[in-house]
């Protein structure tokens, strides 16, 4: 419950206080309104200041930034010179010929009035040097025309212009000299003056470019040698053809057909080829008339097919060349090339007309070759299957080859392949046995070696790996013998190291002949026996040497002769005896002869005394 004031003064004072409070509130609202306006204008000015600063910074960046680089992929003749120059510089960095030429062509027409003239001075000299270097390379490679073109691109204001023009004149003179030398060489070759041609060729060494010193010099040297060889071949062929032997005439024709048609010799050889071919054709007909068809074919095969003009000659030549195509290796697996050759031979022999003199023989060959072709195709498919080198594929190959019966022309070839593939199957079957035996033998002990031998013996006689198995068995048997006899031999060596040589010999002799260590034991026995004999005979030889030193040569010889033949020091003793015997003979030769009259006088005096 609220109390109500009853005093008028109290009411009045309350009213005054309320008026004061109202005034205070009005003043506070006015002050707040003025403060908000001040903050608004301050923020606005700050915003304008920030915007103007950003605009200024952007303007400075826009003014000072570098312009974009030209896109050289889109450059054209209508582009600005500065852009074209920039792209030319970029392209010429690697020094490529096309780029250097394009760059020089671009700036060649720019004179001193061009705004970029100062900028291009350095690149003009640099690019011109590059062109000069490329021109030198083209000249050294023998392409003088391109070298001249590159020199012509160099502008007169370039530093190397004068040097380039001087070099170009020197190159032209060298080419003219080289051309003259080449002409002289060819004229000498045409006159068959080989020494003169080589003398003219030596003049090319006076030139300076690699093209003339190396390439042309080697080419002309080979050209002279080829022409000389061709002429000598023709002379040799003419000598062969001058005999009455048809075999030598065929050899002469074969020689001449090897000649290069571009040589000076070929025009002289060409009519001889035609003449000799006609002679061989005539001789071939004679062979055929004598019913020696094989001999006729062997002769006619030397004649080129295009030189047979008569119908009979054409048929005989075609027959002969078909026979050559149908010749193949019948001892081993057929090749795809042999099958193609046989097919070509069949096609060639089918072209011989039924009215031809050789028709019957052609039909006989046709029947044979047709059967051979069928057999070869069968064997070829079998060979392809056998290449997988598996038991199943090899058995399939054998079944295919067995389709060729005994009356077929390739029966022997089929049997050879069947035998080979059968051996391959045996190898595949027996190889694991030998591998297991080898693994056992690798352990090295006696029991394992014996087990390896027993395993290898499972490879039966007649099998493909039988020899290999027997070789391994022999090897492992020797290893067992070594294991068994090594203790004996080791004991003998130990006794020998203790100077008990006699005992060592007795121990080593326990190793029987035929054993693996027998040879080694015998070598040691021989060595130990020699050492024993040396120990026994050395004092005898020393005694003999002492007697010889004392001048008692006869006694020395007698003592040294006590060393019997076959003893270790026998050779040394015989050498010493020979030396001492020679010395004794020499001493005796120096003594004066005995005078018999002296003894007669003594006898005379003796008689008087009596």
LUMTOR-17911 format. One line per field, with one value per residue (C-alpha): residue in three letters; x, y, z. Coordinates in nm, 2 decimals. Example, Ala and Ser with C-alpha at 12.3 -4.5 7.8 and 13.67 -1.06 7.14 Angstrom:
BEGIN
res <- [ala/ser]
x <- [1.23/1.37]
y <- [-0.45/-0.11]
z <- [0.78/0.71]
This chain:
BEGIN
res <- [unk/unk/unk/unk/unk/unk/unk/unk/unk/unk/unk/unk/unk/unk/unk/unk/unk/unk/unk/unk/unk/unk/unk/unk/unk/unk/unk/unk/unk/unk/unk/unk/unk/unk/unk/unk/unk/unk/unk/unk/unk/unk/unk/unk/unk/unk/unk/unk/unk/unk/unk/unk/unk/unk/unk/unk/unk/unk/unk/unk/unk/unk/unk/unk/unk/unk/unk/unk/unk/unk/unk/unk/unk/unk/unk/unk/unk/unk/unk/unk/unk/unk/unk/unk/unk/unk/unk/unk/unk/unk/unk/unk/unk/unk/unk/unk/unk/unk/unk/unk/unk/unk/unk/unk/unk/unk/unk/unk/unk/unk/unk/unk/unk/unk/unk/unk/unk/unk/unk/unk/unk/unk/unk/unk/unk/unk/unk/unk/unk/unk/unk/unk/unk/unk/unk/unk/unk/unk/unk/unk/unk/unk/unk/unk/unk/unk/unk/unk/unk/unk/unk/unk/unk/unk/unk/unk/unk/unk/unk/unk/unk/unk/unk/unk/unk/unk/unk/unk/unk/unk/unk/unk/unk/unk/unk/unk/unk/unk/unk/unk/unk/unk/unk/unk/unk/unk/unk/unk/unk/unk/unk/unk/unk/unk/unk/unk/unk/unk/unk/unk/unk/unk/unk/unk/unk/unk/unk/unk/unk/unk/unk/unk/unk/unk/unk/unk/unk/unk/unk/unk/unk/unk/unk/unk/unk/unk/unk/unk/unk/unk/unk/unk/unk/unk/unk/unk/unk/unk/unk/unk/unk/unk/unk/unk/unk/unk/unk/unk/unk/unk/unk/unk/unk/unk/unk/unk/unk/unk/unk/unk/unk/unk/unk/unk/unk/unk/unk/unk/unk/unk/unk/unk/unk/unk/unk/unk/unk/unk/unk/unk/unk/unk/unk/unk/unk/unk/unk/unk/unk/unk/unk/unk/unk/unk/unk/unk/unk/unk/unk/unk/unk/unk/unk/unk/unk/unk/unk/unk/unk/unk/unk/unk/unk/unk/unk/unk/unk/unk/unk/unk/unk/unk/unk/unk/unk/unk/unk/unk/unk/unk/unk/unk/unk/unk/unk/unk/unk/unk/unk/unk/unk/unk/unk/unk/unk/unk/unk/unk/unk/unk/unk/unk/unk/unk/unk/unk/unk/unk/unk/unk/unk/unk/unk/unk/unk/unk/unk/unk/unk/unk/unk/unk/unk/unk/unk/unk/unk/unk/unk/unk/unk/unk/unk/unk/unk/unk/unk/unk/unk/unk/unk/unk/unk/unk/unk/unk/unk/unk/unk/unk/unk/unk/unk/unk/unk/unk/unk/unk/unk/unk/unk/unk/unk/unk/unk/unk/unk/unk/unk/unk/unk/unk/unk/unk/unk/unk/unk/unk/unk/unk/unk/unk/unk/unk/unk/unk/unk/unk/unk/unk/unk/unk/unk/unk/unk/unk/unk/unk/unk/unk/unk/unk/unk/unk/unk/unk/unk/unk/unk/unk/unk/unk/unk/unk/unk/unk/unk/unk/unk/unk/unk/unk/unk/unk/unk/unk/unk/unk/unk/unk/unk/unk/unk/unk/unk/unk/unk/unk/unk/unk/unk/unk/unk/unk/unk/unk/unk/unk/unk/unk/unk/unk/unk/unk/unk/unk/unk/unk/unk/unk/unk/unk/unk/unk/unk/unk/unk/unk/unk/unk/unk/unk/unk/unk/unk/unk/unk/unk/unk/unk/unk/unk/unk/unk/unk/unk/unk/unk/unk/unk/unk/unk/unk/unk/unk/unk/unk/unk/unk/unk/unk/unk/unk/unk/unk/unk/unk/unk/unk/unk/unk/unk/unk/unk/unk/unk/unk/unk/unk/unk/unk/unk/unk/unk/unk/unk/unk/unk/unk/unk/unk/unk/unk/unk/unk/unk/unk/unk/unk/unk/unk/unk/unk/unk/unk/unk/unk/unk/unk/unk/unk/unk/unk/unk/unk/unk/unk/unk/unk/unk]
x <- [0.00/0.14/0.13/-0.01/0.15/-0.09/0.14/0.11/0.48/0.57/0.35/0.51/0.86/0.77/0.64/0.96/1.17/0.98/1.02/1.40/1.41/1.23/1.47/1.77/1.62/1.57/1.93/2.06/1.87/2.00/2.36/2.33/2.20/2.49/2.74/2.60/2.63/3.00/3.08/2.90/3.10/3.43/3.36/3.27/3.59/3.79/3.62/3.69/4.05/4.09/3.93/4.15/4.46/4.37/4.30/4.64/4.82/4.65/4.73/5.10/5.11/4.94/5.18/5.50/5.43/5.61/5.41/5.31/5.56/5.47/5.32/5.58/5.35/5.11/5.37/5.32/5.46/5.20/5.33/5.53/5.90/5.98/5.78/5.93/6.28/6.21/6.09/6.38/6.62/6.44/6.45/6.82/6.94/7.01/7.19/6.97/7.04/6.68/6.63/6.96/6.87/6.52/6.67/6.92/6.66/6.44/6.70/6.89/6.68/6.68/6.90/7.02/6.68/6.50/6.41/6.55/6.88/7.09/6.94/7.01/7.38/7.50/7.27/7.36/7.73/7.64/7.40/7.64/7.91/7.67/7.59/7.96/8.03/7.74/7.86/8.20/8.04/7.84/8.15/8.34/8.06/8.08/7.76/7.92/7.59/7.43/7.75/7.73/7.36/7.45/7.73/7.50/7.27/7.54/7.48/7.77/7.77/7.85/8.20/8.26/8.14/8.49/8.62/8.32/8.37/8.74/8.66/8.40/8.64/8.89/8.63/8.53/8.89/8.94/8.63/8.75/9.08/8.92/8.69/8.99/9.17/8.86/8.84/9.21/9.16/8.86/9.04/9.34/9.10/8.93/9.27/9.34/9.64/9.60/9.94/9.86/9.52/9.67/9.94/9.67/9.48/9.78/9.74/9.41/9.62/9.72/9.36/9.25/8.89/8.78/8.55/8.83/9.10/8.88/8.55/8.65/9.00/8.86/8.58/8.82/9.07/8.79/8.68/9.02/9.05/8.71/8.78/9.12/8.96/8.68/8.94/9.14/8.83/8.74/9.10/9.08/8.74/8.87/9.16/8.92/8.69/8.98/9.01/8.80/8.65/8.28/8.32/8.58/8.35/8.07/8.32/8.42/8.05/7.99/8.29/8.17/7.82/7.96/8.09/7.93/7.74/7.86/8.23/8.42/8.48/8.11/8.07/8.35/8.21/7.85/7.89/8.11/7.83/7.58/7.84/7.94/7.57/7.49/7.78/7.67/7.31/7.43/7.64/7.34/7.13/7.40/7.39/7.02/7.03/7.27/7.00/7.22/6.96/7.14/7.45/7.25/7.09/7.42/7.55/7.24/7.21/7.50/7.31/7.09/6.72/6.70/6.96/6.77/6.57/6.47/6.16/6.36/6.64/6.39/6.23/6.57/6.69/6.36/6.39/6.74/6.65/6.35/6.59/6.81/6.51/6.40/6.74/6.72/6.87/6.71/6.89/6.73/6.41/6.27/6.26/5.98/6.22/6.28/5.91/5.86/6.15/6.00/5.66/5.83/6.01/5.67/5.52/5.82/5.81/5.43/5.50/5.67/5.44/5.31/5.47/5.82/6.09/6.13/5.77/5.79/6.10/5.92/5.61/5.83/6.00/5.66/5.52/5.83/5.84/5.46/5.51/5.81/5.62/5.34/5.60/5.79/5.47/5.39/5.74/5.73/5.41/5.57/5.88/5.67/5.50/5.84/5.98/5.77/6.02/5.76/5.70/5.34/5.44/5.73/5.50/5.26/5.54/5.65/5.29/5.29/5.62/5.51/5.24/5.52/5.52/5.80/5.72/5.73/6.03/6.10/6.08/6.45/6.42/6.11/6.29/6.59/6.36/6.17/6.49/6.60/6.27/6.27/6.61/6.47/6.19/6.45/6.64/6.33/6.25/6.61/6.72/6.55/6.72/7.07/6.98/6.88/7.20/7.41/7.24/7.33/7.69/7.72/7.71/8.06/8.05/8.10/7.75/7.60/7.83/7.74/7.37/7.44/7.60/7.31/7.07/7.26/7.27/6.89/6.96/6.96/7.18/7.08/6.92/7.02/7.18/7.35/7.70/7.65/7.54/7.84/8.07/7.93/7.95/8.31/8.37/8.19/8.37/8.70/8.58/8.50/8.85/9.00/8.80/8.92/9.29/9.34/9.42/9.70/9.84/9.82/10.00/10.27/10.31/10.34/10.61/10.80/10.78/10.95/11.23/11.10/11.12/11.13/10.82/10.65/10.72/10.58/10.27/10.21/10.26/9.94/9.74/9.67/9.70/9.39/9.29/9.23/9.54/9.76/9.94/9.99/10.12/10.36/10.49/10.56/10.73/10.96/11.05/11.11/11.32/11.53/11.58/11.70/11.94/12.08/12.14/12.32/12.52/12.61/12.90/13.04/13.03/13.18/13.46/13.53/13.54/13.79/14.01/13.99/14.08/14.39/14.48/14.40/14.18/14.19/14.09/13.81/13.68/13.68/13.49/13.23/13.17/13.03/12.70/12.49/12.27/11.92/12.02/11.93/12.29/12.40/12.38/12.58/12.84/12.88/12.93/13.20/13.37/13.37/13.53/13.79/13.87/13.93/14.15/14.35/14.40/14.51/14.77/14.90/14.93/15.16/15.41/15.72/15.73/15.96/16.30/16.39/16.76/16.79/16.70/16.94/17.23/17.15/17.15/17.49/17.63/17.48/17.65/17.99/17.95/17.89]
y <- [0.00/0.34/0.64/0.97/1.30/1.54/1.83/2.11/2.20/1.84/1.83/2.15/2.02/1.70/1.89/2.10/1.79/1.63/1.94/1.93/1.57/1.64/1.92/1.69/1.42/1.67/1.80/1.45/1.36/1.67/1.59/1.23/1.35/1.58/1.30/1.06/1.32/1.38/1.00/0.98/1.26/1.12/0.77/0.92/1.12/0.81/0.61/0.87/0.89/0.51/0.51/0.78/0.61/0.28/0.46/0.63/0.31/0.14/0.42/0.41/0.03/0.06/0.33/0.16/-0.21/-0.37/-0.42/-0.78/-0.98/-1.06/-1.40/-1.52/-1.80/-1.54/-1.30/-1.19/-0.95/-0.70/-0.70/-0.41/-0.41/-0.43/-0.74/-0.90/-0.81/-0.96/-1.29/-1.30/-1.26/-1.54/-1.77/-1.70/-1.80/-2.16/-2.05/-2.25/-2.17/-2.09/-1.86/-1.67/-1.62/-1.50/-1.26/-1.11/-1.07/-0.89/-0.62/-0.61/-0.32/-0.11/0.19/0.46/0.64/0.34/0.39/0.05/0.09/0.14/-0.17/-0.40/-0.31/-0.58/-0.85/-0.78/-0.86/-1.16/-1.31/-1.24/-1.43/-1.72/-1.72/-1.71/-2.01/-2.20/-2.12/-2.27/-2.58/-2.62/-2.57/-2.83/-3.07/-3.01/-2.79/-2.49/-2.36/-2.33/-2.18/-1.91/-1.84/-1.80/-1.56/-1.35/-1.30/-1.12/-0.74/-0.51/-0.33/-0.65/-0.69/-1.02/-0.91/-0.85/-1.18/-1.36/-1.23/-1.32/-1.67/-1.71/-1.62/-1.87/-2.14/-2.08/-2.11/-2.43/-2.58/-2.49/-2.65/-2.96/-2.99/-2.97/-3.25/-3.47/-3.42/-3.52/-3.83/-3.94/-3.88/-4.09/-4.37/-4.36/-4.41/-4.70/-4.50/-4.61/-4.47/-4.14/-4.12/-4.18/-3.91/-3.66/-3.76/-3.66/-3.30/-3.29/-3.29/-2.93/-2.82/-2.71/-2.81/-3.13/-3.20/-3.23/-3.37/-3.64/-3.71/-3.65/-3.79/-4.12/-4.13/-4.08/-4.33/-4.60/-4.50/-4.56/-4.89/-5.00/-4.92/-5.09/-5.40/-5.41/-5.39/-5.67/-5.88/-5.84/-5.94/-6.25/-6.34/-6.30/-6.53/-6.79/-6.76/-6.80/-7.16/-7.43/-7.53/-7.46/-7.47/-7.19/-7.00/-7.02/-6.90/-6.61/-6.51/-6.52/-6.29/-6.04/-6.03/-5.91/-5.58/-5.25/-5.12/-4.77/-4.84/-4.76/-5.14/-5.23/-5.11/-5.34/-5.63/-5.60/-5.75/-6.03/-6.12/-6.16/-6.36/-6.59/-6.65/-6.76/-7.00/-7.15/-7.18/-7.36/-7.59/-7.64/-7.76/-8.00/-8.14/-8.18/-8.35/-8.59/-8.65/-8.50/-8.27/-8.21/-8.11/-7.88/-7.71/-7.66/-7.48/-7.28/-7.15/-6.92/-6.75/-6.44/-6.50/-6.17/-6.29/-6.59/-6.47/-6.80/-6.98/-7.30/-7.10/-6.92/-7.25/-7.40/-7.10/-7.09/-7.46/-7.41/-7.12/-7.31/-7.60/-7.37/-7.24/-7.59/-7.68/-7.68/-7.85/-8.18/-8.29/-8.07/-7.87/-7.68/-7.30/-7.07/-6.93/-7.27/-7.33/-7.00/-7.08/-7.41/-7.24/-7.00/-7.29/-7.47/-7.15/-7.10/-7.45/-7.43/-7.15/-7.39/-7.44/-7.79/-7.75/-7.69/-7.95/-7.95/-8.00/-8.37/-8.31/-8.01/-8.21/-8.48/-8.21/-8.05/-8.37/-8.42/-8.06/-8.06/-8.37/-8.21/-7.89/-8.09/-8.27/-7.95/-7.78/-8.08/-8.08/-7.70/-7.71/-8.00/-7.79/-7.50/-7.73/-7.87/-7.53/-7.52/-7.79/-7.97/-8.34/-8.30/-8.06/-8.28/-8.59/-8.39/-8.29/-8.65/-8.76/-8.49/-8.60/-8.97/-8.87/-8.87/-9.23/-9.43/-9.35/-8.97/-8.77/-8.61/-8.94/-8.93/-8.57/-8.66/-8.96/-8.74/-8.49/-8.77/-8.91/-8.57/-8.49/-8.83/-8.75/-8.42/-8.61/-8.84/-8.53/-8.38/-8.71/-8.78/-8.43/-8.43/-8.76/-8.61/-8.29/-8.50/-8.70/-8.39/-8.25/-8.57/-8.55/-8.19/-8.30/-8.45/-8.74/-9.10/-9.22/-8.93/-8.99/-9.36/-9.26/-9.01/-9.29/-9.52/-9.25/-9.16/-9.53/-9.51/-9.34/-9.64/-9.73/-9.56/-9.26/-8.91/-8.83/-9.16/-9.03/-8.73/-8.97/-9.20/-8.90/-8.79/-9.15/-9.16/-8.83/-8.92/-9.26/-9.08/-8.85/-9.17/-9.30/-8.98/-8.99/-9.35/-9.30/-8.95/-9.07/-9.30/-9.02/-8.77/-9.01/-9.06/-8.68/-8.65/-8.92/-8.75/-8.42/-8.60/-8.72/-9.08/-9.12/-9.50/-9.53/-9.26/-9.46/-9.78/-9.60/-9.43/-9.76/-9.89/-9.67/-9.92/-9.85/-9.70/-9.51/-9.14/-9.05/-9.31/-9.07/-8.82/-9.09/-9.21/-8.86/-8.82/-9.17/-9.07/-8.74/-8.92/-9.19/-8.92/-8.75/-9.08/-9.15/-8.80/-8.84/-9.17/-9.06/-8.71/-8.81/-9.03/-8.73/-8.50/-8.75/-8.77/-8.39/-8.37/-8.62/-8.42/-8.11/-8.28/-8.37/-8.74/-8.74/-9.12/-9.19/-8.92/-9.09/-9.43/-9.31/-9.12/-9.43/-9.60/-9.40/-9.65/-9.56/-9.45/-9.29/-8.93/-8.80/-9.03/-8.75/-8.51/-8.78/-8.86/-8.49/-8.46/-8.78/-8.64/-8.31/-8.49/-8.73/-8.44/-8.27/-8.59/-8.62/-8.26/-8.31/-8.62/-8.43/-8.18/-8.44/-8.51/-8.85/-9.12/-9.15/-9.53/-9.45/-9.32/-9.66/-9.83/-9.63/-9.72/-10.08/-10.03/-9.89/-10.16/-10.42/-10.25/-10.24/-10.61]
z <- [0.00/-0.11/0.12/-0.02/0.08/0.25/0.30/0.03/0.06/0.00/-0.31/-0.44/-0.39/-0.57/-0.86/-0.89/-0.88/-1.16/-1.37/-1.32/-1.41/-1.74/-1.83/-1.76/-1.99/-2.27/-2.24/-2.24/-2.57/-2.73/-2.64/-2.76/-3.10/-3.14/-3.06/-3.32/-3.59/-3.51/-3.53/-3.87/-4.03/-3.89/-4.04/-4.37/-4.39/-4.30/-4.57/-4.83/-4.72/-4.75/-5.09/-5.22/-5.08/-5.25/-5.57/-5.55/-5.48/-5.78/-6.01/-5.91/-5.96/-6.30/-6.41/-6.29/-6.38/-6.69/-7.01/-7.09/-7.29/-7.66/-7.74/-7.99/-8.11/-8.24/-8.38/-8.75/-9.01/-8.88/-8.53/-8.38/-8.46/-8.09/-8.05/-8.35/-8.23/-7.89/-8.04/-8.28/-7.98/-7.79/-8.09/-8.17/-7.82/-7.93/-8.24/-8.48/-8.85/-8.94/-8.63/-8.70/-9.07/-8.97/-8.71/-8.95/-9.23/-8.98/-8.89/-9.21/-9.36/-9.04/-9.08/-8.84/-8.85/-8.71/-8.34/-8.25/-8.43/-8.12/-7.96/-8.26/-8.30/-8.06/-8.18/-8.55/-8.48/-8.26/-8.51/-8.80/-8.62/-8.57/-8.94/-9.03/-8.80/-8.96/-9.31/-9.21/-9.09/-9.41/-9.62/-9.42/-9.48/-9.85/-9.89/-10.05/-10.19/-9.85/-9.71/-9.98/-9.89/-9.52/-9.60/-9.82/-9.53/-9.33/-9.35/-9.46/-9.12/-8.93/-8.79/-8.96/-9.30/-9.45/-9.30/-9.44/-9.79/-9.78/-9.66/-9.93/-10.21/-10.06/-10.05/-10.42/-10.53/-10.33/-10.48/-10.83/-10.75/-10.61/-10.92/-11.15/-10.95/-10.96/-11.34/-11.37/-11.16/-11.36/-11.69/-11.57/-11.46/-11.79/-11.95/-11.71/-11.58/-11.21/-11.10/-11.27/-11.11/-10.76/-10.84/-10.93/-10.61/-10.40/-10.51/-10.31/-9.99/-10.06/-9.99/-9.64/-9.59/-9.43/-9.71/-9.97/-9.73/-9.59/-9.77/-10.13/-10.09/-9.95/-10.21/-10.50/-10.36/-10.34/-10.68/-10.83/-10.65/-10.76/-11.12/-11.11/-10.95/-11.21/-11.49/-11.34/-11.29/-11.66/-11.76/-11.54/-11.68/-12.04/-11.95/-11.82/-12.12/-12.36/-12.27/-12.42/-12.08/-12.04/-11.66/-11.68/-11.92/-11.66/-11.39/-11.62/-11.67/-11.29/-11.24/-11.50/-11.36/-11.03/-11.19/-11.11/-11.42/-11.33/-11.38/-11.69/-11.74/-11.77/-12.13/-12.24/-12.03/-12.14/-12.49/-12.35/-12.11/-12.40/-12.60/-12.32/-12.22/-12.58/-12.57/-12.24/-12.36/-12.67/-12.45/-12.22/-12.51/-12.61/-12.25/-12.26/-12.60/-12.44/-12.17/-11.91/-11.76/-11.44/-11.62/-11.85/-11.55/-11.37/-11.68/-11.75/-11.40/-11.47/-11.75/-11.66/-11.74/-11.94/-12.19/-12.31/-12.61/-12.79/-12.64/-12.58/-12.42/-12.20/-12.09/-12.02/-11.82/-11.63/-11.56/-11.43/-11.20/-11.07/-10.99/-10.80/-10.60/-10.52/-10.37/-9.99/-9.68/-9.64/-9.33/-9.07/-8.99/-9.29/-9.28/-9.39/-9.66/-9.81/-9.83/-10.01/-10.25/-10.33/-10.40/-10.64/-10.81/-10.86/-11.00/-11.23/-11.37/-11.42/-11.67/-11.91/-12.20/-12.29/-12.64/-12.49/-12.53/-12.15/-12.07/-11.97/-11.75/-11.60/-11.51/-11.34/-11.13/-11.07/-10.92/-10.70/-10.58/-10.51/-10.28/-10.12/-10.06/-9.88/-9.67/-9.58/-9.48/-9.25/-9.10/-9.06/-8.86/-8.65/-8.60/-8.47/-8.22/-8.11/-8.03/-7.71/-7.59/-7.37/-7.37/-7.49/-7.77/-7.88/-7.89/-8.11/-8.33/-8.37/-8.46/-8.73/-8.87/-8.87/-9.12/-9.38/-9.49/-9.63/-10.00/-9.94/-10.07/-9.72/-9.53/-9.43/-9.31/-9.11/-8.95/-8.86/-8.69/-8.51/-8.37/-8.25/-8.08/-7.92/-7.77/-7.65/-7.47/-7.31/-7.19/-7.04/-6.86/-6.74/-6.65/-6.31/-6.22/-6.29/-6.11/-5.80/-5.83/-5.85/-5.54/-5.35/-5.47/-5.37/-5.01/-5.06/-4.82/-4.93/-4.86/-5.06/-5.35/-5.35/-5.35/-5.64/-5.84/-5.78/-5.89/-6.21/-6.31/-6.35/-6.68/-6.91/-7.20/-7.52/-7.36/-7.46/-7.12/-7.08/-7.17/-6.93/-6.66/-6.71/-6.70/-6.37/-6.23/-6.32/-6.16/-5.83/-5.82/-5.83/-5.55/-5.34/-5.41/-5.30/-4.98/-4.92/-5.01/-4.88/-4.52/-4.66/-4.87/-4.59/-4.36/-4.62/-4.65/-4.27/-4.26/-4.54/-4.35/-4.06/-4.29/-4.27/-4.64/-4.66/-4.44/-4.65/-4.96/-4.81/-4.70/-5.04/-5.23/-5.06/-5.31/-5.59/-5.97/-6.12/-5.81/-5.82/-5.61/-5.77/-6.01/-5.73/-5.50/-5.76/-5.82/-5.45/-5.43/-5.72/-5.54/-5.21/-5.38/-5.55/-5.22/-5.06/-5.35/-5.33/-4.96/-5.02/-5.33/-5.24/-5.01/-5.29/-5.53/-5.27/-5.21/-5.58/-5.61/-5.32/-5.50/-5.82/-5.63/-5.51/-5.87/-5.83/-6.13/-6.19/-5.83/-5.86/-6.17/-6.01/-5.70/-5.91/-6.12/-5.81/-5.87/-6.07/-6.37/-6.28/-5.96/-5.90/-5.92/-6.21/-6.46/-6.24/-6.18/-6.55/-6.63/-6.36/-6.49/-6.84/-6.72/-6.52/-6.80/-7.03/-6.78/-6.74/-7.11/-7.14/-6.86/-7.03/-7.36/-7.20/-7.07/-7.30/-7.46/-7.31/-7.49/-7.53/-7.60/-7.25/-7.11/-7.35/-7.22/-6.87/-6.96/-7.12/-6.81/-6.61/-6.82/-6.78/-6.41/-6.41]
